[in-house]
Amino acid sequence: MDDVVVVRRTIPARRERLFAAWLDPNSLAVWMCPGPVASASAEVDPRVGGRFRISMRHPAGDADHWGEYLIIDPPSKLEFTWASAATERQPTLVTVEFLERDGSTEVILTHRRLPASQIEPHRKGWSNIVQKLGAAASDDRP
């Protein structure tokens, strides 16, 4: 399982809210910005078989990511393909699970089928993205 990245983080927000954030293009544009990414834009068709496209604006230029939703099981699980230049334009597989934890939510993101050279960059990227999701959820708490 050398081609797998797993990121876990407990976020003080309801899982329904965190789940919905993954399917909302305005929300994605706020926190789907790892490392030096200055901003992002997103288009989503949030249904099984629907597609998404996320464009991350890096200092060196835009990086497009796209995929298809395979599982949408609110508020517990999302699964989608993920492709970009970094995956050699081949679809990889991302699963995001949302588990209730004493008023908070444990988010477990698992990314499979990555090229070997992309394991560590994706581990860093997803870790930063999930951290920013947590910060965005905390900023919006009532």
ABEGO torsion letter per residue (X at the ends): XAABBBBBBBBBBBAAAAAAAAABAAAAAAABBBEABABBBBBBBBBBGBBBBBBBBBAAEBBBBBBBBABBBOAABBBBBBBBAAAGGBBBBBBBBBBBBGGBBBBBBBBBGBBAAAAAAAAAAAAAAAAAAAAAAAAABX
